[in-house]
């Protein structure tokens, strides 16, 4: 009799377990509309390895979460995996000694097709506006959910793309407004990794658009590269570049180990904010939230699915805390060492120079590139200083460069003026480099102070063509 009861009990447990698994699978497929995702790595060249690594890793999270390739659209230049400098040909990793994250990633918009115009057309679902690429767009409806993740260099009011024009905040917001007015999504989440990334949404993204945006930094901070040579934890010795970005690896590594049916966007914000702010102290940024913050109460899986292997994972309440003062002791267990995104190029060149054999052709070339980068930085510093002094007077140079508008106020009143100043500077003085783009805030301040096209042209000619 006891034997029969034991067998019956085991059978009941087996059936109950199957029921729970099936119920979870049904929940994953029916509790949301279609999930659409756009992933963007907005840079190229090997020294920017980390941006494509971040995006490839994010793709693996989505696949493990049950999303289909037909609903995942990937932008990346695709010049890293088989780059001659890559010590693991055909492989991309996103953390030291980590697994390959490149395998299987769709190649929707690569090379010359990785543009801001294509990105905006994809969001709108406008195939006729596309130039090249796979033709995949966000063909979403009113019950669908959209997740956009963008990793790249940025500056006040813009983020970069590897081909063509940069993407300005005004243009991004206008496209998001059109998407909202077309009633072609239920809600949207936008994660943005870039320097001064808060400026893409601050004072621009309204709550009624039903979009929740999280940025790696405030409108006036750098974001940080992570897993860099010479920092702990460091990549293998044969890697000469950073493998990831601090904000990006924080949300990605959090997502890949937790049950995202239970963890909310707000809880993840707490985890990511703590890791980027506390763990790095002198190398940190403030993760920001914009738009409809009520959406942050939703489970993450609504937008990116969840790996069933993590169903039984539970977190302690303190792990979700976004209060830095309460987390100093806890943070000591996590990784340390980060590099400002704007200085990652300099870090890469210095590391190449420092590790090359004395007298070798590699050392000579690395020294030349390092010197050119330093001279280029000095030149753009001098150019901007002179342009401001010529138009507004020497006494106003520091004010123009350093002034920051109050939170909730857009970077600039006239976005066309900002575009005009960037264009004129590029035509006369040369395109702004990653470092040089730190001065787009100064240009915005010049616009707010009333500069006109003639003044900018004359000053640029005098400063740069002497």
VEXSEGU-540905 format. One record per residue: residue in three letters; x, y, z of N, C-alpha, C, CB in turn. Coordinates in steps of 0.02 Angstrom, whole numbers, plus 50000, padded with zeros to 5 digits. Glycine has a CB too. Example, Ala and Ser with C-alpha at 12.3 -4.5 7.8 and 13.67 -1.06 7.14 Angstrom:
VEXSEGU-540905
ala506604971650390506154977550390506604983550390505654977650452/ser506424988850354506844994750357506455000250394507044997050286/
END
This chain:
VEXSEGU-540905
unk500414994050000500005000050000500435006350000499535000050061/unk500945006450045501405012150048501775013049983501895011250105/unk501945007349951502285007649886501845011049834502485000549863/unk501205009249834500725012149787500665019749798500045008749793/unk500635021749862500565028949878501185032749854500475029949954/unk501775029749863502395032949841502405034049766503005028749863/unk502205028649728502195029149655501685034449633502025022349623/unk501095034449665500575039349648500815046349662499935037849686/unk501175047349717501425053949735501935056449685501725053749805/unk502395051849665502895053749615502575055549548503395048049605/unk502065051549529501705052949466501355059749470501195047449451/unk501065061249527500715067649535501205073449531500345067849602/unk501795072649562502315077849559502555078849487502905076149604/unk502635073249451502855073649381502345077549339502955066649353/unk501705075749347501175079149308501115086549327500495075649320/unk501195087949393501155094849415501725098949387501165095149492/unk502325096049386502905099549359502805101049285503545095449369/unk502555096149247502415097249176501905102649166502185090749144/unk501395102749210500875107949205501175114849216500315106549255/unk501615115449265501925121949280502355124349221502345121449344/unk502745119649193503175121349136502745123649077503615115349116/unk502215119849062501785121649006501435128349020501265116248994/unk501235129449082500905135749099501375141649088500665135749171/unk502015140749106502495146149096502605147349021503165144449130/unk502635142048982502725142748911502135146348879502825135948878/unk501525144648902500935147948876500945155348896500295144548903/unk501145156648959501175163548982501655167648940501385163849056/unk502225164648923502715168248883502445169948814503355164148876/unk502015165748787501775166748719501135170748715501675160148686/unk500775171548771500125174748767500045181048808499595169948787/unk500515182448854500415188348897500635194748864500795187448961/unk500935194348806501135200448771500945199848697501895201748778/unk500955205648663500915205548591501595203448564500705212548562/unk501715204848501502365203148472502905207648500502335203748395/unk503475204648516504045208548539504475210248478504455204648592/unk504635216648471505085218948418505705222048451504735224048372/unk506285220548423506905223148451507355225948396507285217548491/unk507645231748410508155234648365508795235448405507915241648335/unk509335232548381509995232948413510465236948368510285225848427/unk510815241848397511245246148357511935246848389510925253048348/unk512455245048351513145246648369513355252248322513625240348364/unk513435258248347513515264048304514235265948288513185269748334/unk514705261348290515405263048275515715257748231515805263748341/unk516315259048209516725254148174517445254848197516665255048096/unk517885250848168518595250348184518705246048247518885257448195/unk519275242648247519415237848300519445240948369520055234348285/unk519695247148373519745250248439519065251248473520105256948433/unk518525250848432517845251348459517515244448464517425255948415/unk517915239348470517695232348477517085231648522518255227948504/unk517095235248578516605234348631515885235448610516765238948688/unk515755240248564515065241748546514745235948510515045248048502/unk515105232948463514825227148428514785221048475515255225448366/unk515265220548521515235215148570514615215848614515875215048614/unk514465221848635513865223148676513235220948639513815230548695/unk513185223048576512585221648536512515214148522512595225548470/unk513075210848506513045203648494512835199848556513725201048470/unk513085201948614512895198748677512155199848691513325201548736/unk511915205948678511205207348688510775202848644511045214848672/unk511005201648583510635197148538510565190148569510985196648470/unk511095187648599511075180948629510565180648686511775178848654/unk510515186148724510005186548777509305185848747510065193148817/unk509195189248692508535189148659508375182148632508515194248602/unk508855178948602508745172148575508585167348631509345169748535/unk508965167848686508835163448743508165165048775509395164148795/unk507925171148764507285173248791506695171248747507275180548801/unk506835168148690506295165548648506095169948589505715164448689/unk506445175548578506265179748521506505176648455506565186748529/unk506145178248401506315175648336506725180748297505675173848297/unk507165178248253507575182648213507165187448170508035178648169/unk506575185348150506155189648109505935195948145505545185848084/unk505985195748212505785201548253506375205148285505295199348306/unk506985203048267507585206248293507965209348234508045201048331/unk508095215748237508435219348182509095222048209507985225148154/unk509645220248176510305221748201510675226548154510715215348210/unk510935231948183511385236548148512085235748177511135244048155/unk512565233948136513265234048157513705233948095513435228048204/unk514255237448098514695238048040514985231348019515255243048053/unk515085226948067515335220048056516045219948029514875216348008/unk516485223848060517185223848041517645221648098517385230848018/unk517355218348148517735216448207517915209048208517355218248269/unk517425204748196517525197548206518105194948164516885193748187/unk518165197248102518695194748059519235200048046518405192347992/unk519275204848090519795210048086520475206848098519655215648137/unk520985209148063521645206148069521925207048140522125209248018/unk521675211948177521915213048245521555208648297521835220248264/unk521025205348276520645201248323521025194648336519935199748295/unk521235193448397521615187348413521195181048410521925188048480/unk520525181748405520065176048400519665176848336519595175548463/unk519955175448278519605176548214518915173148212520025174048156/unk518415176948193517735174348188517375173948254517765167548158/unk517685176348306517395176048373517405183048404517775170948418/unk516865184848439516835190948478516635189048549516325196148447/unk516985191848598516805190548668516645197248701517385186948706/unk516265196948755516035203148788516285203648860515275203448787/unk516695198848880517005199148946517625194648945516505197049003/unk518095195748990518705191748990518565184248993519155193749048/unk518855180648947518785173348943518065171248932519055170149006/unk517665175748905516955174348895516825170348832516565180748893/unk516195167948824516015164048765515925168348703515365160148779/unk515925165148646515795168648583515075171248582515925164048522/unk514995177648567514315180548562514145182448491514255186648608/unk514605181248444514515183248374514105178148334515185184248341/unk514175171848351513855166548312513095167448309514025159748341/unk512825167248248512105167448239511805174348234511785163948293/unk512195179648247511915186448247511705188348175512435191548275/unk511095190748165510865192748098511275198648072510125194548099/unk511395198848007511775204347976511275208547936512355201547930/unk510855212247970510325215947936510575222247902509785217747984/unk510935226447940511185232747911511915233447932510755238947936/unk512355231847886513075231747899513435236547853513365224647892/unk514075237847867514485241947823514155248647807514635238247760/unk514135250247743513875256647720513125257347730514035257647647/unk512795251947747512065252247759511895253447833511735245747736/unk512405253947875512305255147946512275262747957512865251847990/unk511705265747942511625272947942511055275247988511505275447872/unk511075281648006510535284548046509875284448007510705291648067/unk509905285947942509295286047902508955279247900509445288347831/unk509355273947892509065267147892508785265447961509605262047871/unk509135267448013508895266148081508205269348093509405268948133/unk508135275548072507495279048082506945275948038507565286448066/unk507125273947977506645270647933506415263947962506935269647864/unk506875260347992506705253848023506205254848080507345250348049/unk506325259848122505865261148177505165262648151506125267048220/unk505125266648099504475268648071504145263048031504555274748028/unk504525257848015504255252547972504205254747900503575250447997/unk504635259547880504605262547813505115259347767504725270147818/unk504915253947733505385250347689505605254647630505055243947664/unk505175259047605505345263047546505905268047560504735266647521/unk506015269647623506545274447640507215271047653506345278347702/unk507235264447649507855260747662508335261147604507705253547677/unk508985260947621509505260347570509925254247587509945266847567/unk509835248847549510215242747562509965239147624510945244347569/unk510345234147643510165230247703509665224747688509895234847756/unk509445221447741509005215647735508285217447718509015211647798/unk508105223747730507415225847719506965224747779507135222247660/unk507225221747832506825220647892506675227347926507185215947942/unk506055228247948505855234247984505415232248043505475239247937/unk505285237048087504835235848144504115236648118504985240848204/unk503835231048097503155230948069502655229548125503095225748012/unk502645233948174502275232648236501565235348233502635235648295/unk501145232848277500455234948283500305237848351499985229148269/unk499695239848364499505243348426499575239248490498805245748421/unk499635232648484499695228348543500405225848553499225222548538/unk500875228348514501565225748515502015229848560501845225648444/unk502575226748578503065229748622503725230448586503145225548687/unk504065236148595504685237548560505245238848610504605243548512/unk505825235748599506425236948639506975239148591506635230548679/unk507275244848605507825247448565508435248148610507645254348532/unk508995245448587509625246048624510155248748576509845239148654/unk510475254148597510945257848555511595258848594510645264748532/unk512155256448567512805257148600513295260548553513075250248622/unk513575266048576514025269748532514345275648568513645272248471/unk514735279548530514975285948553514415291048547515615288148513/unk514435296048590513935301248586514215307748612513305299348626/unk513815312948608513995319448636513345323048649514455323548587/unk513375329148672512775332748688512325333448627512945339748717/unk511735330248630511245330948576511315326348518511265337648552/unk511795321748519511875317248461512225310748482512285320748406/unk512105305648441512485299448445512745297848375512045293448473/unk513285294248372513615293148308513365286848272514365292748318/unk513505286548208513415280548168514045279648127512785281048122/unk514215273448108514845272248072514855274948001514995265048071/unk514265275947972514215278247903513715284047900514005272547855/unk513895289247863513415294747854513375299447913512735292047839/unk512825303047917512735308147969512615305148038512165312747950/unk512775309148089512605307248157511855307748167512985311748209/unk511615304848221510905305048238510795310248292510645298048261/unk510405315448276510265320748323509645319048365510165327448287/unk509635321648426509075320248471508415322548441509185323748538/unk508405328348411507785330848382507495326048330507895337748349/unk507925323348287507695318848234507445312248263508255317448184/unk507785309748315507565303548347506875304548380508075301248400/unk506795309948417506165311248451505595312248401506225317448496/unk505725315548346505205316548295504965309848267505455321048239/unk505425305148256505245298548230504845294648282505875294648209/unk505065295048345504695291648398503985294448406505075292248465/unk503915301048397503245304148399502815301548342503305311848395/unk503095300948282502715298348225502505291148237503145298748160/unk502955287248266502795280248282502215280048332503415276648310/unk502225284448380501695284648431501035286948400501885289348488/unk501055292048359500455294748327500135289548281500615301048288/unk500545285148252500285279948208499975274148247500835277248163/unk500025274548314499745269248357500015262348338498985269348354/unk500665262048326500955255748303501395252448356501375256948242/unk501265254048419501555250248474501145251548537502305252148486/unk501175246848584500835247748648501285251548696500635240948679/unk501915249448700502405253048742503095251348716502335251148818/unk503575255548734504255254848709504765256148764504375259648650/unk505315252348762505875253448807506485254848765505985247248854/unk506875259948785507465262048747508055262448795507345268948710/unk508565258048785509185258348824509725261448780509395251148847/unk510055266648806510555270248766511215270848803510285277148749/unk511735268048772512415268448797512805273348755512765261448797/unk512995279048784513405284048749513585289548799513035286948687/unk514115293248784514275299048824513705304148818514945302148802/unk513545307348873513035312648876512365310248848513275318848837/unk512235303848855511635300848824510985303548851511655293448834/unk510995306248913510385309148940510135314948898510505311549009/unk510585318248861510385324048820509955322048760511005327748795/unk509925315648744509495313348689508755313248709509705306348667/unk508615313448774507925313048797507715318648845507815306448831/unk508195321648880508035326548931507665332548902508675328848967/unk507055333748927506655339348903506335338148836507065345348899/unk506405332148809506155330548742505655324848741506735328948696/unk505785319648781505365313748781504795314648832505775307348798/unk504185315048807503615316248851503295309748874503095320648815/unk502975309948932502675303948961502125300948918502405305449029/unk501755305248882501175302848844501365298548784500765308648820/unk502015298148767502225293948712502285286648732502895296348685/unk502215285248797502245278348823502895274948806501655274248796/unk503435278748817504115276148806504515277148871504475279748746/unk504855271848892505285272148951506005271648926505125266449003/unk506405276948938507095277148915507575277048973507215283348871/unk508105273148966508635272749016509295274348981508655265649051/unk509675279049009510305281048978510895279549024510285288448960/unk511465278548994512065276849032512325282649074512615274548985/unk512125288749056512395294549090511905300349088513065296649059/unk512055305449127511665311649125511805315249060511825316149187/unk511465320949048511615324748987512315327748985511115330348980/unk512685327349040513335330649041513905326149066513295336749085/unk513825319649062514345314949086514575310449030514075310749144/unk515185308049039515435302648996515115296149019516205302248997/unk515075291348972514965284448993515635280848988514415280848947/unk515665274549010516315271449020516385264648987516445270749093/unk516975263548959517165257048931517385252548988517725257748877/unk517315245948977517425241149031517825235149004516755238749061/unk518115231249050518515225449032519075227548984518085219949001/unk519475232549007520005235348965520695232748985519995242948970/unk521165232548938521845230448956522135235049010522295230648893/unk522465231949058522765235749112522305237349169523025242049085/unk521665235449163521185236449217520925229649241520595240949194/unk520675229649303520395223349329519645223449323520615222149402/unk519335218049297519665212149267519865213749195519195206049268/unk520435211349176520725212849111520615207149062521475214449118/unk520555208748997520515203448947521175199648942520315206248880/unk521155194248904521765190548892522305195048863521635184548845/unk522935193148872523495197448853523505199448780524135194048870/unk523225195148736523265196648665522715201348641523245190348625/unk522265203448686521775208548668522055215448684521095207348706/unk521985220048638522255226848647521705232048656522695228648587/unk521085229748664520525234348666520025232348720520175234648598/unk519595237048739519085235548789518555230948759518755242148814/unk518285226448800517815221448776517085223348784517935214948812/unk516945228348825516245230148837516185237248864515915225248885/unk515565239248878515425245748907515075244648974515005250148860/unk515215248949022514995247949090514235247449097515255253549134/unk513875252249071513145252049074512875245849038512835258449044/unk513145244548979512895239048938513005232248971513225239048870/unk513615231048994513735224449025513335223749089514485223449039/unk513185229349121512805229049183512095226449171512785235849217/unk511755229149120511075226849108511065220049074510685231849066/unk511565218749032511585212348996511745206649044512105212548940/unk512265207449086512445202249133511905201249186513105203949167/unk511545206549204510985205749249510425201649216510715212649270/unk510305203049152509755199649116509895192349104509635203149050/unk510525190549093510655183649075510645178749133511315183249041/unk510605181249195510615176649251509975176749293511195178249295/unk509495181149276508895181749318508255179449283508815188949340/unk507755177949321507085176449295506755183149278506655172349346/unk506725184749214506485191349193505725191749193506735192849124/unk505395186249211504675186649224504545189749292504345179749219/unk505035189449336504965192049404505305198849411505245187149454/unk505875199649380506255205849387505935211349345506995204849368/unk505825217149375505525222749338506075227249309505065226849384/unk505875231449263506335236349234506615240949288505985240449180/unk506205242749337506435247049391506945243449434505845249349434/unk506845237149447507335233349485507995232849447507075226349502/unk507955231749383508575231549344508915238349344508435229349272/unk508535243649341508825250349345509225251149410508275255749341/unk508955248549465509315248849528509975245149526508895246149583/unk509965239149497510575235149491511095238749448510415228349461/unk510875241249391511335244449343511585251049370510985245549276/unk511155254949400511355261449428511895260449482510745265249457/unk511785255549525512275254349578512955252349548512025248949625/unk512925247849500513555245249472513945250749436513415239449425/unk513605255149400513955260249363514165266149407513515262749306/unk513805267249461513955273149503514415271549561513315276049529/unk514285266249597514655264849658515305261049645514225260849706/unk515265256149602515835251649595516455254949567515655245849551/unk516355260649534516915263549499517105270449526516755264149426/unk516715273149572516895279049610517155284649565517405277349663/unk517805284949552518085290249510517935289149436518835290649521/unk517715283249417517565281649348516835279449343518035276049320/unk516385284149351515685282249356515235287249321515475281549428/unk514635284949305514115289249277513465287749313514045288349200/unk512985292349305512335291649337511835289149286512105298349369/unk511605283049294511105280249249510445284049260511005272549260/unk510135286349205509555290649208508935287349177509695297249173/unk508355289649199507715287249174507325293249145507305283749229/unk507005292149087506605297349055505945294449029507005300648997/unk505485298849013504855296648983504365294149035504985291148933/unk503985288949017503465286149060503775281249109502905282749018/unk503925283449168504265279249217503795274049248504555283549272/unk503145274749237502675269649260502815262949226501955271849247/unk503075263149165503235257049129503785253049164503445258649058/unk504175256449206504725252949240504475247749289505175257949276/unk503825247849305503545242849351503415236249315502895245449381/unk503465236149249503325230049211503915225249214503165231849138/unk503785218749208504335213849206504735214649142504065206549211/unk505375213549147505815214449089505625209749032506555213149108/unk505375203849049505215198848998504685201248949504995192349030/unk504285206248968503785209048923504115211548859503415214848956/unk504745213648863505095216548806505625212048775505405223048826/unk505965208048816506525204148789506475196748805507175206848815/unk505905194448831505835187348847506245185548909506055183048789/unk506295179148922506705176748979506935169648966506305177149045/unk507525168148989507815161548982507485156849032508585161648991/unk507155151449010506825146849056507295143649107506475141449018/unk507945143449091508425140649139508465144749203509115140249106/unk508225151149200508265155549258507625155949298508465162449236/unk507145151449283506485151949315506505151649391506045146349289/unk506975147949418506985147049491507455151749527507175139949506/unk507735156649490508205161249521507835166549561508655164649467/unk508075167849622507795173249663508355177749684507415170449724/unk508195184249691508695189149712508525191949780508745194749661/unk509045193949816508945197349879508725204449866509585197149922/unk508325207149911508045213849900508585219049892507595215649959/unk509145218549928509665223649925510005223849857510175222549979/unk509955218449819510275218349753509915223049704510285211349726/unk509285224649720508915229149676508965236449697508185227049675/unk509315237749751509335244549777509675249249729509695244749844/unk509405255349722509725260449681510015265949726509225263549631/unk510065264549792510335269349839511075267949849509965268949907/unk511515272049819512225270749822512505270149893512595276049786/unk512265274349938512545274350006512435267750042512255279950046/unk511915264050021511765257650053512145251850022511025256350051/unk512535253349971512815247849932513575247649929512545248049864/unk513915252049966514645252249961514955245549978514915257550008/unk514755242550033515045236150053514885230750002514785234050123/unk514255230449980514055225349932514445226049867513305225649918/unk514565232249846514875233349781515595231149778514845240649763/unk515915230349835516615228349835516715221449806516895228649905/unk516175217549801516235210849772516265211149696515645206449795/unk516055216749667515995217149595516635219849564515405221549575/unk516625220149497517235221849461517375229349462517175219549389/unk518005231049453518215238049454518685239449396518555239749521/unk518695245749375519145247849322518775249549259519655242549309/unk518745255949241518375258149182518745263949150517655260149199/unk518595265149086518925270349047518395274649015519415267348994/unk518465281249019517995285748986517945283948912518205293148995/unk517335283848886517245282248815517665286748771516495282948796/unk517715293148790518105297848748518855296548751517965305048771/unk519075293148804519785291648810519955284448791520015292948880/unk519455280548770519575273548753520055272948694518915270048738/unk520005277648646520455277648589521175278848612520245282948537/unk521265283748656521925285248683522195279348722521895291648727/unk521765276148761521965270248800522185264548754521375267848845/unk521815263548700521985258348652522675259648620521435257848597/unk522775265848599523415267548566523995267148614523375274548535/unk523905269348675524435268948726524605261748741524225272648790/unk524095257548746524215250548761524605247148705523545246848773/unk524425248748642524795245948585525525248248586524455248048519/unk525635254648600526315257248602526715254048659526295264948611/unk526395253548717526745251248777526945243848772526305252248838/unk526545239848737526685232648735527115230648675526035228848734/unk527215235248627527625233548568528365233448587527505238748511/unk528725229148553529445228348566529815234648546529735222248529/unk530295236748588530695242648574531055241848507531215243948630/unk531015247148466531345247148401530965243648345532005244048407/unk530415240548361530025236948310529615241748268529565231748343/unk529435239548208529025243648165528335244848197528935240348096/unk528105239948235527455240648270527485246248321527255234148303/unk528045246848357528115252048408528155258848375528725250748452/unk528525259248320528595265648285527915268048259529105264948227/unk527535263448230526875265248203526395267048261526575259348162/unk526425263348315525995264748372526155271548402526065259348425/unk526805273148405527015279648432526765285348387527785279948438/unk526795284248322526555289348275525805290548283526705287148202/unk525425285048289524695285748297524515289048363524365278848292/unk524885287448415524765290348481524915297848480525195286848534/unk525465299748449525645306848444525125310648403526345307648413/unk524905307548348524395310848306523745312048344524265306748243/unk523555307048385522935307848424523005313448475522765301248460/unk523575313848508523675319148557523685325948523524345318048596/unk524035326548466524055332848430523375334848404524555332348371/unk522985329948381522305331248357521865334048413521995324848329/unk521935331348472521555333848529521755340948547521655329248590/unk522395342248547522625349048562522375354048510523395349248565/unk522355351848447522135356248393521395358048400522265353048326/unk520975353048414520255354548419520125358848481519845348048423/unk520495357748536520435362048594520575369248575520915359748650/unk521115370248538521315376948518520805380048470522005376748485/unk520565376048422520095378648373519455381248406519915373248322/unk519155377148449518535379048482518635385148526518245373148523/unk519175385248563519335390948606519355397348564520005389948643/unk519705397148508519775403148466519115405248435520295401848412/unk518725400448411518085402148380517635405748430517745395748354/unk517595403148490517175406248541517435413248558517145401948605/unk518095413848566518395420348583518265425548529519145419548594/unk518305423448466518195428148410517485430648407518375424748344/unk517005426448425516295428348420516045431548484515875422248404/unk516235428848541515935431048605516435434348653515625425148639/unk517075434348635517575437348679517915432148722517255442648721/unk518555433448736518955428848775518655427548844519665431548783/unk518335432548872518065431948940517475427148944517855438748965/unk517175425248887516595420948886516745413748864516065423848842/unk517385412148852517555405548827517365400048877518315405248812/unk517575400748939517425395648989516675394748998517745397349056/unk516305400148998515585399749006515255395848950515285406849010/unk515475397148888515185393748831515335386248832515445396748765/unk515925384448855516125377448856515805373648913516885376848860/unk515735376848971515545373349032514815373949052515955375749087/unk514445378749025513755379749046513315373749031513465385949013/unk512905371849081512445366249074511745368649093512665360149120/unk511265367349050510585369449064510275365249120510155368949000/unk509775368049155509455364249209509125357949182508925368649244/unk509055352949226508725346649207508015348049184508725341649267/unk507805344549132507145345449105507105350549049506685347449159/unk507665353949036507685358848982508115356148925507965365649007/unk507865356148863508255353448807508925356948800507865354048743/unk509395353448770510075356048760510085362648724510475350948722/unk509675363348672509705369148628509005371048606510155367748567/unk508905377548594508245379848571508155378748497508155387348587/unk508695379548459508655379048386509115373348363508855385748351/unk508825367548350509225361748331509535362648262508795355448332/unk509205366248219509495367548153510135371748158508995371048107/unk510155376248207510755380148219511335375648240510635385548274/unk511185370948286511715366248308511975362248249511445361548363/unk511535359648208511755355948149512175360248104511145353248110/unk511985366548097512355371148055513055372348080511975377748050/unk513135373348145513805374448173514255368348165513755376248247/unk513975362448177514365356248169514575355448096513955350048192/unk514115357048050514265356447978514815361347957513635357747936/unk514755367647978515255372647959515935370847987515045379647983/unk515955368848050516595366848079516895361048040516495364848154/unk516495356148022516735350447984517015352347917516185345347976/unk516675356847883516895358947816517545362947818516355363047783/unk517645366947869518225371447872518795368547915518015378247899/unk518625365747971519135363648019519245356048019518945365748088/unk518785352347988518825345047989518295342148034519525342748011/unk518045336348017517505333248056517715332148128517305326548024/unk517235333248173517375332148244517515324848257516775334648286/unk518055323548291518235316748312517815314748372518995316148328/unk517905308448395517565306348456517735311148513517775299148474/unk518365312948519518565317748571518275324648556519335318148575/unk518305326848493518085333448475517345334648487518235334748403/unk516955329148485516235329948495516045331948566515885323448477/unk516535332048611516405334748678516185342048674517025333948722/unk516325345248618516175352348611515495353748579516705355648570/unk515085348648567514425350248540513995354048591514065343748519/unk514135353148655513785357148706513975364548699513935354548777/unk514625365848688514835372748678514495375748617515605373048670/unk514425371748564514085374248504513345375548518514165369248447/unk513035371248558512335372448577512275378848617512065366448618/unk512745380048662512735386248701512845392348656513275386048755/unk513255391648605513355397048557512695398548520513915395348507/unk512335393348502511685394248470511195397848516511395387548447/unk511185395648578510735398748627510915406048640510755394848692/unk511545407848627511775414748636511685418948573512505414848656/unk511445415848518511265419748460511755419948402511135426548480/unk512245415448400512715415448344512355414248278513255410148354/unk512605417148223512305415848158512815412548111512045422348127/unk512585410548053512995406748006513615410647984512585404747945/unk513525417247970514085421347947514625421748000513845428347928/unk514425422848063514905423248118515305416748126514555424948183/unk514955411148122515295404648130515775403448073514785399048134/unk515575405248012516005404047954516635408347958515625405647889/unk516555414747975517135419247979517615417048035516905426447990/unk517335415348092517755413348149518115406748135517335412748212/unk517775402048103518085395548088518655396448037517555390648060/unk518535400647988519065402047939519675405147973518815406647884/unk519565409748017520115413248051520475408548099519855419348089/unk520105404148133520415399748182520765393748151519885397248231/unk520485391248096520725384748070521145385248006520155380348057/unk521095390847971521445391347906522015396347906520955393147853/unk522235398247965522785403147968523455399947951522815406248038/
END
